[in-house]
Amino acid sequence: MKNKILSFLLLAIIVGCKNEPANILFTQDDIDNLFNLNNYQTNQQQKINDSIFQYIGENERFLIKGKYNYLKKYKAGWWSVYDKKNREKYLDIQFFIEYEG
């Protein structure tokens, strides 16, 4: 009787464990659209120095915060996206600029 129970449990474990591929959370297009500043209405632009300002913007779903170099037109450092619907941080990402020289 014990062998039948153990066999059944072993079979249930093997059949119940499915090895599914991991879901990709973000594609490159998703990230590009999420951090496209044209998709946001500017709430605040506080000047940090002669070329960089702190940017805060929002749309109907997200709030975005980060530093933007407006002379050279690139995002710098850490950017955060907050989900306004769930009231939680959605994504943090760090932008790097490669210098050619």
Beta strands, then each sheet from edge to edge (+ up, - down):
strand 1: 41-47
strand 2: 52-58
strand 3: 62-69
strand 4: 74-83
strand 5: 88-95
sheet 1: 1+ 2- 3+ 4- 5+
end
